[in-house]
Amino acid sequence: MIVKTDFDRVIDRRGTCSVKYDCAEGRGKPADILPLWVADMDFQSPPAVREAVQKVAQFGIYGYTAADDSYTAAVRGWFSSRFGWDPEAQWLVTTPGVVCAVANAVRAFTQEGDGVLIQTPVYYPFGEKILCNGRRVVENPLIFRDGRYTMDFEDMERKIIEEKIKLFIFCSPHNPVGRVWSREELLRLGDLCHRHGVIVISD
Ligand SMILES: Cc1ncc(COP(=O)(O)O)c(C=O)c1O
């Protein structure tokens, strides 16, 4: 089903405990700023999502829940139809959020003192979760040229070798630079990490 969304409709989110708007001043920003740091939409979620949430709200009991088979089927269906990839149900692990998953993966796949690679500038919790787990941040800065950011593959390979990198936290699409990486960039990146045995956390 095709659902049309009015992307020109401006919805005032102030006064809704929104981190993006209501916490800006508390974070030292001007009150009238348009915050773009967080992956937080200003468009309404599609009708099917709103209806599902309303159904749960109407039920009125908000007890503990667990992901059931319909959840697993939905996630697998998405990966299959979008990416032609069919993960086994037992490979899927739920977490409270991406940042929590990143922190757990850092602990699972590296040891204290190891370097973890990130492409800066990047969503600040990546570096935070590396450091607070006693690992080192190894930066592979993006190149800014002619108003566009690209990856520095030579620098990346050098750092992987010199710093004995086992883990790379990849931001795709990239926050904050706004790049949707091309197929060529992704293939080159995948090949590079594969050749050096680097595990990729793809956020
Ligand atoms: C790149 C990126 N990853 C993860 C998150 C947060 O994900 P979660 O709320 O699931 O921890 C954000 C939020 O802005 C983000 O920009």
PDBQT file of the ligand as one rigid body, heavy atoms in Angstrom, charges set to zero:
ROOT
HETATM    1  C1  LIG A 301      23.854   7.368  13.988  1.00  0.00    +0.000 C 
HETATM    2  C2  LIG A 301      22.937   7.120  15.131  1.00  0.00    +0.000 A 
HETATM    3  N1  LIG A 301      22.932   5.904  15.711  1.00  0.00    +0.000 NA
HETATM    4  C3  LIG A 301      22.118   5.634  16.757  1.00  0.00    +0.000 A 
HETATM    5  C4  LIG A 301      21.283   6.606  17.272  1.00  0.00    +0.000 A 
HETATM    6  C5  LIG A 301      20.457   6.287  18.477  1.00  0.00    +0.000 C 
HETATM    7  O1  LIG A 301      19.885   5.066  18.387  1.00  0.00    +0.000 OA
HETATM    8  P1  LIG A 301      19.123   4.461  19.661  1.00  0.00    +0.000 P 
HETATM    9  O2  LIG A 301      18.167   5.489  20.130  1.00  0.00    +0.000 OA
HETATM   10  O3  LIG A 301      18.459   3.249  19.114  1.00  0.00    +0.000 OA
HETATM   11  O4  LIG A 301      20.167   4.148  20.681  1.00  0.00    +0.000 OA
HETATM   12  C6  LIG A 301      21.263   7.873  16.695  1.00  0.00    +0.000 A 
HETATM   13  C7  LIG A 301      20.387   8.915  17.237  1.00  0.00    +0.000 C 
HETATM   14  O5  LIG A 301      20.450  10.059  16.866  1.00  0.00    +0.000 OA
HETATM   15  C8  LIG A 301      22.113   8.137  15.611  1.00  0.00    +0.000 A 
HETATM   16  O6  LIG A 301      22.158   9.334  15.045  1.00  0.00    +0.000 OA
ENDROOT
TORSDOF 0
